[in-house]
Amino acid sequence: MPQIATEELPEKLEKQSFVGTLVGESTSRTFRLAVAHETIREQDIIAVDVDLKSTEQNSIKQKTRLWAKVQQIERINPLFPVEAGHELAETRTSPFDTVLSLSREMVTAVCQVLGSEPIDGSAGGRLDHVRYPPQPASQAYMPNSTDLERVVIGELGTKQSRALDIATLSNRPSVTVKVDGHAIVSRHLAILAMTGAGKSVTARRIVEQLAERNYPIVIFDPHGDYTGLADVEKLKGKVQRYYAEFPVFEEESETVAKVVDTLGYELTPTMQGVFDDVFYAAKQFFIEDGGERKRREQWLALLLRRDTIEQYGIKQDMWLVGYLAEAGERIVQMKADNEGDWQQLETQLQEWGWARIDTYSRTDKRTIEGIKKRVFKAAAALKRMETTNKKVARSANPLPINRLELVKYGQISVISLAGYTGNFQATIYTIIANSIFEAKVRDELKLPVVLLLEEAHNFVPGKALTTAEERSIAITKQIAQEGRKFGVGLIMVSQRPSRLDETALSMCNSYIIMRMINPADQNFVRRVIESLGEDEAKMLPDLDVGEAILSGQLINFPVLVRIKKSESQGEREEEDAFVALENAQKGLEMEQTKQNGNSRRS
């Protein structure tokens, strides 16, 4: 092989940057490179300066820089045949104790052409398609960090207001990788990874970057991954945390009945018919007027002999449905026994919304009683979930009645869904997403907004098993398909992409894909994400924690990066189990010492 004299190399091809020479067959899409030993790694981005004719019909050649990505590296020693290796293995002989040559290795790289630009970089990072293959014997080099960063971010370099700083090149940590925030908030983003690969850290990094630009964000947080955003110094005052209470009276009777079936005991067919009456009676019974509501509370407390109703008041919750069922049961019993002033009570309840109460008789009492017991059981279960939710939400406020208050300039609204079952989480998400999207369609909400959906496979599954899932899938698909027109973006974060709705995922135009071992998830990602190359897909199980492949409209071309740390932490940041044990024991010992001291003083 002829030696290349150093003085013959162009200025760009200094000894430290030269990586190899094009050999064999080259096309406008790929070429092979004879590699200088240990100069490149797979997924490195390299450059080749070539002379190509301009697109006009003339013979003028222009200096052009061709950019390529190293997809695969092959290493072979032609003087060390396979047969020799088998013989050495059989005799357990070291090759260094033989006359076999180990110094004639050949390293070849298969490179994918990314595009070309003028040699002076005057295109601002925009790459043109290459229509003619580079010449064999051309020399490739490792570009400097400035040129590399310019090409990776592409035309985004001239639009810094939308450039989000989220990563560095995995093989070149000195090269910052910025992504197009406009592509994320307008054309949707999916962050896909197995558990522990860093997807929530990635999502929080993006949220922090969007927040610096005052972009309104609404986060649906099932596990407390985003509670730490409020602790970031530069986000002080921007993060509003909310705990979600199940909006009973914003749902249809049929939906609430299914909730009772799930959390209480299943309603019988007879009960289901009567439940409609009870539910709508409770819905009419609650009134915004404070004075009138107080009068109704006193009436209900007296009828049911429940002082707590007058003491704590009534709310638009499942307990009120139970109270109305109990009131109906009591009046029907009094009517059957001709006890007290049942007629006045019946008339009053009719005026307040239970129009058909006068049609019930003694035979209906057990039906209403059964509804009451099931509703109270469901209400207690719902209360436990809401209590858990409030604890995880940490110093949170209740969801505003006007959902549009969640969307404000510079505000991050974190809605805690922790503690709820999947159906409740899906229902709450659907109600809020619907409210925001419909307000944008009607032009009642002026500001654009992006919705972040953590654990998206639970909200937008490939196959709906419940009514709640059907509705959450429907609104997500609608936002994915039409959101760009109305200024509603979507970020879906999932650890099980194969369980996601394929249509919703394919409508995302940008992807951040991290470590993924499950074969079903890998195959699903290969099939759905068109911008992900086969070589990149093969890397998914081998990525380190924090490494990711960026693909789609947020970046100039797919690249392997390392995501920068977010400034916030989630509730579930993993702690060494043994350190956690010792810390917990120290806490218990301190608490015991404190209690003993108090006992002695008393």
Buried (B, 14 or more C-beta within 10 A) or exposed (E): EEEBEEEEBEEBBEEEBBBBBBBEEBEBEBBBBBBBEEBBEBBBBBBBBBEBBEEEEEEEEEEBBBBBBBBBBEEEBEEBEEEBEEEBEEEEEEBEEEEBEEEEEBBBBBBBBBBBBEBEEEBBBBBEEBEEBBEBEBBBBBBEBEBBBBBBBBEBBEBEEBBBBBBBBBBBEEBBBBBBBBBBBBBBBBBBBBEEBBBBBBBBBBBBBBBBEEBBBBBBBBBBBBBBBBEBEEBEEBBBBBBBBBBBBBBEBEBBBBBBBBBBBEBBEEBBEBBBBBBBBBBBBBBEEEEEBEEBBEBBBEBBEBEEBBEEEBEBBBBBBBBBBBBBBBBBBBBBEEEEEBEEBBEBBBEBBBBEBBEBEEEBBEBBBBBBBBBBBBBBBBBEBBEBBBBBBBEBEEBEEEBBEBBBEBBBBBBBBBBBBBBBBBBBBBBBBBBBBBBBBEEEBEBBBBBBBBBBBBBBBBEBEBBBBEBBBBBBBBBBEBBBEBBBBBBBBBBBBBBBBEBBBBBBBBBBBBBBEBEEBBEBBBEBBEBBBEBBBEBBBEBEEBBBBBBBBBBBBBBBBBBBEBBBBBBEEEEEEEEEEEEEEEEEEEEEEEEEEEEEEE
